[in-house]
Amino acid sequence: HIRIEKRGDVAARLISRQWRISDARGQVSDVEGEGVVGEQPLIQPGGAYDYVSGCPLPTAEGSMVGSYAMEMGDGSHMLVAIPHFPLVAPATAS
């Protein structure tokens, strides 16, 4: 579950994303594309956008780092860095 909150006084549209996904064996995959989950949401000042997504991961653990490219309501562009975070597969019942 991902939640993007817009602070400040200008709306922003999420136009693309870039992810670097690493698994526990050190294999790395780069993923780039327009928007997220098929959308390019416009987030108003003080507003938020929530979505649920996943990624293929051949091991039970890994990590991701990435960025969102945003187009601001005033016509400027901003690259929002997403810090490195761990990925852990949910526990499954036996």
Sine and cosine of phi, psi and omega as CSV:
sin_phi,cos_phi,sin_psi,cos_psi,sin_omega,cos_omega
0.00,0.00,0.80,-0.60,-0.02,-1.00
-0.86,-0.51,0.70,-0.72,0.06,-1.00
-0.80,-0.59,0.82,-0.58,0.05,-1.00
-0.93,-0.36,0.85,-0.53,0.01,-1.00
-0.95,-0.33,0.67,-0.74,0.00,-1.00
-0.97,-0.24,0.91,-0.41,0.08,-1.00
-0.97,-0.25,0.29,-0.96,-0.06,-1.00
1.00,-0.10,-0.09,-1.00,-0.14,-0.99
-0.91,-0.41,0.26,0.96,0.01,-1.00
-0.81,-0.58,0.71,-0.70,0.06,-1.00
-0.92,0.40,0.34,-0.94,0.02,-1.00
-0.61,-0.79,0.64,-0.77,0.07,-1.00
-0.95,-0.32,0.77,-0.63,0.06,-1.00
-0.99,0.17,0.95,-0.32,-0.10,-0.99
-0.99,-0.13,-0.46,0.89,0.04,-1.00
-0.35,-0.94,0.23,-0.97,0.03,-1.00
-0.65,-0.76,0.40,-0.92,0.04,-1.00
-0.65,-0.76,0.76,-0.65,0.02,-1.00
-0.77,-0.63,0.59,-0.81,0.21,-0.98
-0.90,-0.43,0.91,-0.41,-0.08,-1.00
-0.94,-0.34,0.81,-0.59,0.01,-1.00
-0.88,-0.47,0.67,-0.74,0.08,-1.00
-0.99,-0.16,0.02,-1.00,-0.08,-1.00
-0.93,0.38,-0.28,0.96,0.03,-1.00
-1.00,-0.03,-0.01,1.00,0.00,-1.00
1.00,0.01,0.08,1.00,0.07,-1.00
-0.96,0.29,0.69,-0.72,-0.06,-1.00
-0.87,-0.49,0.70,-0.72,0.09,-1.00
-0.83,-0.56,0.71,-0.71,0.10,-1.00
-0.97,-0.25,0.75,-0.66,0.00,-1.00
-0.82,-0.58,0.80,-0.60,0.06,-1.00
-0.72,-0.69,0.48,-0.88,0.06,-1.00
0.05,-1.00,0.12,-0.99,0.03,-1.00
-0.96,0.28,0.65,-0.76,0.11,-0.99
0.76,0.65,-0.43,-0.90,0.05,-1.00
-0.67,-0.74,0.63,-0.78,-0.01,-1.00
0.66,0.75,0.69,0.72,0.05,-1.00
0.98,0.22,0.18,0.98,-0.03,-1.00
-0.79,-0.61,0.43,-0.90,0.16,-0.99
-0.85,-0.53,0.98,0.20,-0.15,-0.99
-0.93,0.37,0.60,-0.80,0.15,-0.99
-0.99,-0.12,0.86,-0.51,-0.06,-1.00
-0.95,-0.31,0.87,-0.48,-0.03,-1.00
-0.98,0.22,0.40,-0.92,0.06,-1.00
-0.81,0.58,0.75,-0.66,-0.03,-1.00
0.99,0.17,-0.07,1.00,-0.03,-1.00
-1.00,-0.07,-0.01,-1.00,-0.01,-1.00
-0.54,-0.84,0.35,-0.94,0.08,-1.00
-0.74,-0.67,0.79,-0.62,0.01,-1.00
-0.91,-0.42,0.63,-0.78,0.13,-0.99
-0.48,-0.88,0.30,-0.96,0.03,-1.00
-0.87,-0.49,0.74,-0.68,-0.02,-1.00
-0.53,-0.85,0.18,-0.98,0.04,-1.00
-0.52,-0.85,0.03,-1.00,0.04,-1.00
-0.54,-0.84,0.51,-0.86,0.06,-1.00
-0.94,0.35,0.73,-0.68,0.00,-1.00
-0.60,-0.80,0.92,-0.38,-0.08,-1.00
-0.96,0.27,-0.16,0.99,0.03,-1.00
-0.88,-0.48,0.26,-0.96,-0.05,-1.00
-0.95,0.30,-0.29,0.96,0.00,-1.00
-0.69,-0.72,0.36,-0.93,0.04,-1.00
-0.05,-1.00,-0.39,-0.92,0.02,-1.00
-0.35,-0.94,0.28,-0.96,0.03,-1.00
-0.66,-0.75,0.44,-0.90,0.16,-0.99
-0.50,-0.87,0.49,-0.87,-0.04,-1.00
-0.11,-0.99,-0.36,-0.93,0.01,-1.00
-0.35,-0.94,0.38,-0.93,0.15,-0.99
-0.90,-0.43,0.70,-0.71,0.14,-0.99
-0.99,-0.10,0.82,-0.58,-0.06,-1.00
-0.89,-0.45,0.62,-0.79,0.15,-0.99
-0.95,-0.31,0.88,-0.47,-0.07,-1.00
-0.99,0.16,0.42,-0.91,-0.02,-1.00
-0.86,0.50,-0.34,0.94,0.02,-1.00
-1.00,-0.03,0.11,0.99,0.03,-1.00
1.00,-0.07,-0.18,0.98,0.03,-1.00
-0.98,0.18,0.20,-0.98,0.01,-1.00
-0.85,-0.53,0.48,-0.87,0.00,-1.00
-0.62,-0.79,0.68,-0.74,0.11,-0.99
-0.98,-0.22,0.87,-0.50,-0.04,-1.00
-0.98,-0.20,0.91,-0.40,-0.01,-1.00
-0.97,0.24,0.70,-0.71,0.08,-1.00
-0.94,-0.34,0.90,-0.43,-0.08,-1.00
-0.90,0.43,0.38,-0.92,0.05,-1.00
-0.82,0.57,0.71,-0.70,0.07,-1.00
-0.59,-0.81,0.46,-0.89,-0.04,-1.00
-0.98,0.21,0.45,-0.89,0.15,-0.99
-0.89,-0.46,0.75,-0.66,0.04,-1.00
-0.69,-0.72,0.83,-0.56,0.01,-1.00
-0.90,0.43,0.62,-0.78,0.03,-1.00
-0.90,0.44,0.51,-0.86,0.05,-1.00
-0.91,0.42,0.61,-0.79,0.04,-1.00
-0.90,-0.43,0.55,-0.83,0.01,-1.00
-0.97,0.26,0.58,-0.81,0.00,-1.00
-1.00,-0.06,0.00,0.00,0.00,0.00
